Amino acid sequence: MRQETRAVHAGRRVDPATGAVTAPIHLSTTFERAADGGYPMGFSYSRESNPNRRMLEECMAELEGAAAAPAFSSGMAAATAVIESLPPDRPRRLLLPKDVYYGLRPLLTKTDLADRFEVTHIDMTDLDAVRDACTEAAPGMVWLETPSNPLLRVTDIAAAADFAHAAGAVVVVDNTWATPLLQQPLALGADLALNALTKYIGGHSDIMVGAVASRRDDEHLARMRSAQVNKGAVPSPFECWLALRGVQSLSARMERHCRNAAAIADFLVSRPEVSAVHYPGLASHPQHDVAMRQMGGVGGGMLSFELAGGRAAAMAVAASLELITRATSLGGPHSLIEHRASIEGPGTATPDGLLRLSIGLEHEDDLMEDLAQALARWTA
């Protein structure tokens, strides 16, 4: 079965009680016991399991080719569960990319995880550096983010996973930007694939859910499930229902996101006001060949670009846009732009002149016209 078909059918069943093709939302927090005290339908209390969450988890497991995919209340809750559930026999050192989602930094420096784990950041696109760090640092976990946020750097998952596994480390890939439609981390050797379903999977900027797909039914998965249930980091039935509804249109939406992003990237490359465009679909991208091999021959729906005028130009251009919205997040039908350095604050390594673009589902000509007028206004 192809991924496009899985996205429509995985985890779904016709409702046996009514024949409804679309599953109902099961808001009940508790479920009836049988005469013998058991739970014949497999549900007892919604924190432990819920029909909508189960369907979503089955769908995500099928899409990622996983043994299971527990869902969490957010992408950050999923990331937290992945890290803190690392089995105790693994080293407490984490190897992360230098260019990584900024939310991971405070998680690992401003919470209790800072006292429990040591973190090393390296350039994951440099496979020699990955090999050396795995050999010298002996990490318990290697975290890959590809394409990365916000510089769109691409890591060779298979090669990095080989080095990590040789050192005995667990390999995690944040697959949020590529989605399971474009990239299959577990098939490339990763142990876990994390998705913030808030983004492309949900697809409408109206839910907050995360999921972690595990290649094996092992101790790490069991510990994540324990964190999910016993710490209560679970999504609501309604958000699970919305995520499952959203994923049905994922293939059609990603096709449009990617096509639009490629057109916008080509347009920005041609503009004199722009000093750099970061998009894996461009032949000039340093990891273009790896990206095309890993991501089904497309560059994804995200890009970032730098203005020759630095921070002042970036802020002015973002403020001059009329169609593209200045907002955080990504993966929705509307195009969003933000100045990442100001969002990330002191200590950011993001270039001051960089703007990150989540390309939506609008007509690409309208998006280019909006960018053109904003760029022209800055230089006028």
N, C-alpha and C positions, 0 to 999 in steps of 0.2 A: 504494500500500500504506500502511495506517495504522501509526502508531507502535507500537501494541500488538502488531500482527502482526510488525513488524520486530524488536521485542525478542525474540520467540520464534524467528524464523527466520534473521535476519541472521547471516552468518558461519558458518552450520552446514551440514554436508553429511552424508549417510549415509556411513559408513565403507566405502570400496570393497573393503577386504580382508575384512571380516566381515559387512557389512550392518548393523552396529550403528547405531541411531538416535542414541544419545548418543556423542559423539566420545571416543576413548580419550585418556589422558594420555600425551603423548610425552616421556618423561624423558631420552631419549638426548641427550647433548651433541654427538655427532658423527654424520655421515651418510655413507653409502657413495658413493664415486665410481664413475662408469661407466668402461667400457674406454677411452674417449677422454679420461678425466680430468675430465670435467664432472660436474655434479650434475643428473641428469634430473628429480628431484623438486623441485628449487628450494631445497633445504636443504643446507648444508655444515657449519655449526657453530652451536650453539644461541644463542650470544650475538648472532650476526648475524641469525638468524631461526629460528623454531620453529613447528611446526604449530599449537600451541595459542595462541601469541601472535598468529600471523597471523589466526586465526579471530576472536579478540577484537578485533583492530584493524579487521578488516572490519566487524564488528558495530557498533563505536563510530562508524566513518565513516558507515555507513548511518543510524544513529540521529541523528547530528548533521548529516546532509546535506553531508558533507565529501569532499574529494578523498582524504584519508588521515587516519589517527588513530594515530600511534605510541604504544605503551604503555611505561610506565616503572615503575621499582621502587616508586614511591610518588607521591602527589600532589605532595610537595615536590620530588622529582626531576623531575617533569614541569614544575613551575613554574620550576625552575632552568634546565632546558633551553630553555624559552620565552624567558627573559630573556637568558641568555648567548649564545643563537643569533641574537639580533637582528642582521640583516645590518650589516656595517661602515659602509655608506654612510648609516645612520640615526643621528640624534643619540643621545647616551648619556644622555639625560634621560628618566626614567620618571615618568608621572603616575598616582598611585594614589589610591584613596579614603581619606578620614580613617578611616572605619569599614571595616577590612579584616582578613582573617584574620591573627591575631597572629603566626603562624609566618613570614609574609613579612617582618616587621620585622627579626628577627635575620638572616634570609637576606641582607637588603640592607644591614645595618649591621655584622655580625660575621663575614662571610666575605669572600673576595677580590672579590665583586661590589661591596662598598662602595667599593673603589678604582677601579672601572670604570664605575660609573653614578652619576648624580645623581638624587635622588628628591624629588618634590614631592607632598604629600598635600593633596587638596581635597575639598570636599563634592560628590560626584558626583550627588547628587539636585538640585543647583542648576545648571540647564543654562546659566544666564548665567555662572556660575563656570567651568563646563567650557569654554564657548566662549572666555572671556577667557584661561584658562590655556593652552588650545591655541594661541591667537594669540600670547601673550606668551612662553610658555616654550619653544615649538617642540619638543615632546617627540618622541622616537623611538617611544615606546610609550605607549598609554593602557590602563590595566588597570582593568576594571570587575568588581565583585563584587556580584551582585544575585540574590536578596536577600543583604544583607551580614551578616557575622558580627561581633558578636552582636546588633546592634540592628535587624536585619531591614529596613534601608533599601533602597529599590528605585530603580534608575537606569533611565531611558528609554534603552535600548540603541540604538535607531535614531537618536535625536537626538544622543546622545553620539558615536556612530560617525561621523555626518556632520561634526561639528566636528573630530574627530580626523583623519579622512581629508583634510579641507580643509587641515590642517596637515602632512600627509604622514606621519602616525603609524600604526603598527600597532595594531589594536584587539584586545585579549584580554578574554574574559569568563570568569570563574570560574563555571561552571555547576553546581557540585557540589550546592548546596542545592536548586536547581530540577529538575535532571536534564534530559536531552533529552526526557523524556516531557512535561514541563510547559513547557519554554522552548527555543526554537530560536535561539540567538544568531547563528549564521552567516546564517540567513535574514533576520535583523534588521540585518545589515550588519557584524557582527564578522568579523575575519580568522581568529581562533583561539578555540576553546572548550575550556577545561580542565575535566576532571572528576577528582576524587579517587574512584576506583572503590572505594576502601576503604569508602566511605559507602553511599549508597543503591544503587549499581549492584550491588556485591557483596551488600549487604543483610543480612549476618549477623555483622558485626563479627569476621570471622576471616581477612581477607586485607589486604594492603597493595599497592595498584596505582594508578597514575595514567595518564591518557591525554590527549593533546592533539589535537583535531580541527582540521584546517586546511582552509579554504575553497578554497585553491588549491595546486596542485603547483608551488611556487616555491622561491626560494633559502632562505627561512626554514625551510620544511619540510625541505629537504635538509640544512641545518645541524643541525636537531633530530635527524634520523635519524643523522647522523654522531656527534652527542653520545651518542645512545642506544647505538649499536654500539661506537664506539671508546672511550667512557668506561665502558661496561659497566653502564649504569643500567637494566637490564632486569628485569622480573618473572620469577619462576619459572614453568615450564609448569603446575605444579599451581595456582598462584594465578590464572593466566590461565584455566584450566579452571573454577575456582570462580567467577571473575567472570562468565564466559560462562553458567555455570549460574544464577547469581544474577539476571542481567539478564532471564532468561525470565519471572520472576515480578514484574518491576519494576512493570508497569502495575497489577496487582492490589494490590501492596503500597502503591504511592503513593496509590491511591484510599483505602485505609484510613488511611494516615498523615495525609493531608489532611483526611479527615472527622473523625478524632479530634482533630487540632490545632485545627480550627475550633470544635469543641465545648468543648475545654479553654480556648481563648481567650475564648469567650463566658462561660464559668464564672468565669474569673479577673477579667474586667471587673466582675463583680457583687460581688466580695469587697472589703470595706472595708479589709482589710490590704494590698491591692495598690494601689500608686500609679500604675502604668503597665503596659500590656500592649503589646508590640511584635509585631504579626502582620499581614502584608499583607492577609489575608482580612477583617479588620475594616473596616467602612465608615469608621471614625474614623482609620484609618491615613493619614498624610499623602500617601502615594503609592499609595493603594488603587486608583485608576482605572488607573494605569500597570501595576500588578501584575496586575490582572484581564485587561488587554489582552495582556500579555506571557506570562502563565502559565496560559493556558487557563481563566480564570475561577475558579481556586482559589488558596489562600494558601500552599500547601506544608505540609510536616510539621514545620517548626521554628518555635519562638517563644521569646521571652524576656519576663520580667516583673520589675518592681521592687517591692520591699517598702517600705511606708511607714516601717518601722523601720530602714531602712538595712542596713549590713553585718551587724550582730548578728542582725537578723531573718532576713536571707537565709541566714546560716550555720545558724541554729537550725531554720528550716523545712527546709532540705536535709537536715539531720541527723535530722529527725523522720520523714522519709518511709519507708514500709515496703515499698512495691511498686516505686516508681520508684528506680532505682539511681543513686548518686552516682558518676559516671564521665565521663571525657572521651570525645569522638567522638560520632558520630551516625549515623542511617540504618539502624540495626539493628532487629530485631523487638521489642526490649525498650526501654522508655522510660528515658532517661538525663537527669540533671540535674547542673549544675555551677555553681559560683560563679566566673564568668570572671575577675573582677578578681584573685582570689587565684591563679588559674592563670597569668595573664599577668604578674603581679608588678609591680615598680616601673616607673613610666612608663606604665602602662595608662590609657587614656581611658575604659574601661568603668565605668559607675556602680557604686559600692560595694554598692548594694542589689540588684543585678541577678542573676537566675538564668536560665541558658539551658536550655531544655527541648528535647530530641529526643523527639518523640512516637512511641511504638512502635505495635505491632499489638494491644495488649491491648484489652479492652472499655473504651470511654470512661467508663462509669459507675464502673468500678473505679479508673481513674486520678483521676477527680474526687473520689471518696471518700478516696483516699489524700492528695490535696492538701488537701482540706477538714480532715481530722484533723490534718495537720501545721500548717496555718494556725491552727486552733483551739487547738492545743497551745501555739503561740507566744504567743497573746493571753490564754491562760488565767491 
